[in-house]
Amino acid sequence: MPKNKASKNRTPKHKTHSGIAKRVKVTGGDKLMRQQAGLRHRLEVKSSKETRDLSGYVPVNSADVKRVKKMLGR
């Protein structure tokens, strides 16, 4: 007989996808924010305006929100 009877019929817990957890931040209002691509290399070619516009966080596309939330366990 198992020692803990309560754990007998439980479904297993889901793990958070660690890769997406590092790339996406959740705001207080439950919005998903991500960093834009294009700021890793060749920065000397890009204008200062382009570099500024690419910096900062933007919301995750609405088509991806359901999938990303599932990967985060929300």
BADOMAR-708436 format. One record per atom (N, C-alpha, C): atom name; residue number from 1; x, y, z. Coordinates in steps of 0.2 Angstrom, whole numbers, plus 5000, padded with zeros to 4 digits. Layout:
<pts>
{pt 'CA', NUM, {X, Y, Z}} ...
</pts>
This chain:
<pts>
{pt 'N', 1, {5004, 4994, 5000}} {pt 'CA', 1, {5000, 5000, 5000}} {pt 'C', 1, {5004, 5006, 5000}} {pt 'N', 2, {5002, 5011, 4996}} {pt 'CA', 2, {5006, 5018, 4996}} {pt 'C', 2, {5006, 5021, 5003}} {pt 'N', 3, {5011, 5025, 5005}} {pt 'CA', 3, {5011, 5028, 5011}} {pt 'C', 3, {5006, 5034, 5011}} {pt 'N', 4, {5006, 5038, 5005}} {pt 'CA', 4, {5002, 5044, 5004}} {pt 'C', 4, {4996, 5042, 4999}} {pt 'N', 5, {4990, 5041, 5002}} {pt 'CA', 5, {4984, 5039, 4998}} {pt 'C', 5, {4982, 5045, 4994}} {pt 'N', 6, {4983, 5051, 4995}} {pt 'CA', 6, {4981, 5056, 4991}} {pt 'C', 6, {4984, 5057, 4985}} {pt 'N', 7, {4991, 5055, 4984}} {pt 'CA', 7, {4994, 5055, 4978}} {pt 'C', 7, {4993, 5049, 4973}} {pt 'N', 8, {4989, 5045, 4975}} {pt 'CA', 8, {4987, 5039, 4971}} {pt 'C', 8, {4984, 5040, 4964}} {pt 'N', 9, {4979, 5045, 4964}} {pt 'CA', 9, {4976, 5046, 4958}} {pt 'C', 9, {4977, 5053, 4955}} {pt 'N', 10, {4982, 5056, 4957}} {pt 'CA', 10, {4984, 5062, 4954}} {pt 'C', 10, {4987, 5062, 4947}} {pt 'N', 11, {4985, 5067, 4943}} {pt 'CA', 11, {4989, 5067, 4936}} {pt 'C', 11, {4996, 5071, 4938}} {pt 'N', 12, {5001, 5069, 4933}} {pt 'CA', 12, {5007, 5072, 4934}} {pt 'C', 12, {5007, 5080, 4933}} {pt 'N', 13, {5012, 5083, 4936}} {pt 'CA', 13, {5012, 5090, 4935}} {pt 'C', 13, {5016, 5091, 4928}} {pt 'N', 14, {5015, 5097, 4925}} {pt 'CA', 14, {5018, 5099, 4919}} {pt 'C', 14, {5024, 5103, 4921}} {pt 'N', 15, {5029, 5102, 4917}} {pt 'CA', 15, {5035, 5107, 4918}} {pt 'C', 15, {5035, 5113, 4913}} {pt 'N', 16, {5037, 5118, 4916}} {pt 'CA', 16, {5038, 5124, 4912}} {pt 'C', 16, {5043, 5123, 4907}} {pt 'N', 17, {5042, 5126, 4901}} {pt 'CA', 17, {5047, 5125, 4895}} {pt 'C', 17, {5053, 5131, 4897}} {pt 'N', 18, {5059, 5128, 4899}} {pt 'CA', 18, {5064, 5133, 4902}} {pt 'C', 18, {5066, 5138, 4896}} {pt 'N', 19, {5066, 5136, 4890}} {pt 'CA', 19, {5068, 5140, 4885}} {pt 'C', 19, {5064, 5146, 4884}} {pt 'N', 20, {5057, 5145, 4884}} {pt 'CA', 20, {5052, 5150, 4883}} {pt 'C', 20, {5052, 5155, 4889}} {pt 'N', 21, {5053, 5152, 4895}} {pt 'CA', 21, {5053, 5156, 4901}} {pt 'C', 21, {5059, 5161, 4901}} {pt 'N', 22, {5064, 5159, 4898}} {pt 'CA', 22, {5070, 5164, 4898}} {pt 'C', 22, {5069, 5170, 4892}} {pt 'N', 23, {5064, 5168, 4888}} {pt 'CA', 23, {5063, 5173, 4882}} {pt 'C', 23, {5057, 5177, 4883}} {pt 'N', 24, {5052, 5175, 4887}} {pt 'CA', 24, {5046, 5179, 4888}} {pt 'C', 24, {5045, 5181, 4895}} {pt 'N', 25, {5043, 5187, 4896}} {pt 'CA', 25, {5041, 5190, 4903}} {pt 'C', 25, {5033, 5191, 4903}} {pt 'N', 26, {5030, 5189, 4909}} {pt 'CA', 26, {5023, 5190, 4910}} {pt 'C', 26, {5022, 5197, 4914}} {pt 'N', 27, {5018, 5201, 4912}} {pt 'CA', 27, {5017, 5207, 4915}} {pt 'C', 27, {5012, 5206, 4921}} {pt 'N', 28, {5011, 5211, 4925}} {pt 'CA', 28, {5006, 5211, 4930}} {pt 'C', 28, {4999, 5210, 4927}} {pt 'N', 29, {4997, 5212, 4921}} {pt 'CA', 29, {4991, 5211, 4918}} {pt 'C', 29, {4990, 5205, 4914}} {pt 'N', 30, {4995, 5200, 4915}} {pt 'CA', 30, {4995, 5194, 4912}} {pt 'C', 30, {4997, 5195, 4904}} {pt 'N', 31, {5000, 5200, 4902}} {pt 'CA', 31, {5002, 5201, 4895}} {pt 'C', 31, {5009, 5197, 4894}} {pt 'N', 32, {5010, 5195, 4888}} {pt 'CA', 32, {5017, 5192, 4887}} {pt 'C', 32, {5021, 5196, 4883}} {pt 'N', 33, {5027, 5198, 4885}} {pt 'CA', 33, {5031, 5203, 4882}} {pt 'C', 33, {5038, 5199, 4880}} {pt 'N', 34, {5040, 5201, 4874}} {pt 'CA', 34, {5046, 5198, 4872}} {pt 'C', 34, {5051, 5203, 4869}} {pt 'N', 35, {5057, 5201, 4868}} {pt 'CA', 35, {5062, 5206, 4865}} {pt 'C', 35, {5062, 5205, 4857}} {pt 'N', 36, {5063, 5210, 4854}} {pt 'CA', 36, {5063, 5210, 4846}} {pt 'C', 36, {5070, 5207, 4844}} {pt 'N', 37, {5070, 5204, 4838}} {pt 'CA', 37, {5076, 5201, 4835}} {pt 'C', 37, {5079, 5206, 4831}} {pt 'N', 38, {5086, 5205, 4830}} {pt 'CA', 38, {5090, 5209, 4826}} {pt 'C', 38, {5095, 5214, 4830}} {pt 'N', 39, {5096, 5212, 4836}} {pt 'CA', 39, {5101, 5217, 4840}} {pt 'C', 39, {5107, 5213, 4842}} {pt 'N', 40, {5108, 5207, 4839}} {pt 'CA', 40, {5114, 5203, 4841}} {pt 'C', 40, {5121, 5205, 4837}} {pt 'N', 41, {5120, 5206, 4831}} {pt 'CA', 41, {5126, 5207, 4827}} {pt 'C', 41, {5125, 5212, 4821}} {pt 'N', 42, {5130, 5214, 4818}} {pt 'CA', 42, {5130, 5219, 4813}} {pt 'C', 42, {5127, 5226, 4815}} {pt 'N', 43, {5128, 5228, 4821}} {pt 'CA', 43, {5125, 5234, 4824}} {pt 'C', 43, {5128, 5240, 4821}} {pt 'N', 44, {5135, 5239, 4818}} {pt 'CA', 44, {5138, 5245, 4815}} {pt 'C', 44, {5135, 5247, 4808}} {pt 'N', 45, {5131, 5242, 4805}} {pt 'CA', 45, {5128, 5244, 4799}} {pt 'C', 45, {5121, 5247, 4800}} {pt 'N', 46, {5118, 5246, 4806}} {pt 'CA', 46, {5111, 5248, 4807}} {pt 'C', 46, {5111, 5255, 4810}} {pt 'N', 47, {5107, 5259, 4808}} {pt 'CA', 47, {5106, 5266, 4810}} {pt 'C', 47, {5105, 5266, 4818}} {pt 'N', 48, {5106, 5272, 4821}} {pt 'CA', 48, {5105, 5273, 4828}} {pt 'C', 48, {5097, 5272, 4829}} {pt 'N', 49, {5093, 5275, 4824}} {pt 'CA', 49, {5086, 5275, 4825}} {pt 'C', 49, {5083, 5268, 4825}} {pt 'N', 50, {5086, 5264, 4820}} {pt 'CA', 50, {5084, 5257, 4820}} {pt 'C', 50, {5086, 5253, 4826}} {pt 'N', 51, {5092, 5254, 4829}} {pt 'CA', 51, {5094, 5251, 4835}} {pt 'C', 51, {5089, 5253, 4841}} {pt 'N', 52, {5088, 5259, 4841}} {pt 'CA', 52, {5083, 5261, 4846}} {pt 'C', 52, {5076, 5258, 4846}} {pt 'N', 53, {5074, 5258, 4839}} {pt 'CA', 53, {5067, 5255, 4838}} {pt 'C', 53, {5067, 5248, 4840}} {pt 'N', 54, {5072, 5244, 4839}} {pt 'CA', 54, {5073, 5237, 4840}} {pt 'C', 54, {5074, 5235, 4848}} {pt 'N', 55, {5076, 5240, 4851}} {pt 'CA', 55, {5077, 5239, 4859}} {pt 'C', 55, {5070, 5239, 4862}} {pt 'N', 56, {5070, 5237, 4868}} {pt 'CA', 56, {5064, 5236, 4872}} {pt 'C', 56, {5060, 5230, 4871}} {pt 'N', 57, {5054, 5230, 4874}} {pt 'CA', 57, {5050, 5224, 4874}} {pt 'C', 57, {5044, 5225, 4870}} {pt 'N', 58, {5041, 5220, 4866}} {pt 'CA', 58, {5035, 5221, 4863}} {pt 'C', 58, {5031, 5215, 4864}} {pt 'N', 59, {5024, 5216, 4864}} {pt 'CA', 59, {5019, 5210, 4865}} {pt 'C', 59, {5020, 5204, 4861}} {pt 'N', 60, {5019, 5198, 4863}} {pt 'CA', 60, {5019, 5192, 4859}} {pt 'C', 60, {5013, 5193, 4854}} {pt 'N', 61, {5014, 5190, 4848}} {pt 'CA', 61, {5009, 5191, 4843}} {pt 'C', 61, {5003, 5187, 4846}} {pt 'N', 62, {4997, 5189, 4844}} {pt 'CA', 62, {4991, 5186, 4847}} {pt 'C', 62, {4990, 5179, 4844}} {pt 'N', 63, {4993, 5177, 4838}} {pt 'CA', 63, {4993, 5171, 4835}} {pt 'C', 63, {4997, 5166, 4840}} {pt 'N', 64, {5002, 5168, 4843}} {pt 'CA', 64, {5006, 5164, 4847}} {pt 'C', 64, {5005, 5163, 4855}} {pt 'N', 65, {5000, 5168, 4857}} {pt 'CA', 65, {4999, 5168, 4864}} {pt 'C', 65, {4997, 5162, 4867}} {pt 'N', 66, {4992, 5158, 4864}} {pt 'CA', 66, {4989, 5152, 4867}} {pt 'C', 66, {4995, 5147, 4868}} {pt 'N', 67, {4999, 5146, 4863}} {pt 'CA', 67, {5004, 5141, 4863}} {pt 'C', 67, {5010, 5143, 4868}} {pt 'N', 68, {5011, 5149, 4868}} {pt 'CA', 68, {5017, 5152, 4873}} {pt 'C', 68, {5014, 5151, 4880}} {pt 'N', 69, {5008, 5153, 4882}} {pt 'CA', 69, {5005, 5152, 4888}} {pt 'C', 69, {5005, 5144, 4890}} {pt 'N', 70, {5004, 5140, 4886}} {pt 'CA', 70, {5004, 5133, 4887}} {pt 'C', 70, {5011, 5130, 4889}} {pt 'N', 71, {5016, 5133, 4885}} {pt 'CA', 71, {5023, 5131, 4887}} {pt 'C', 71, {5025, 5134, 4894}} {pt 'N', 72, {5022, 5140, 4896}} {pt 'CA', 72, {5024, 5143, 4902}} {pt 'C', 72, {5020, 5139, 4908}} {pt 'N', 73, {5015, 5135, 4906}} {pt 'CA', 73, {5011, 5132, 4911}} {pt 'C', 73, {5005, 5137, 4914}} {pt 'N', 74, {5003, 5141, 4910}} {pt 'CA', 74, {4998, 5146, 4912}} {pt 'C', 74, {4991, 5144, 4909}} 
</pts>
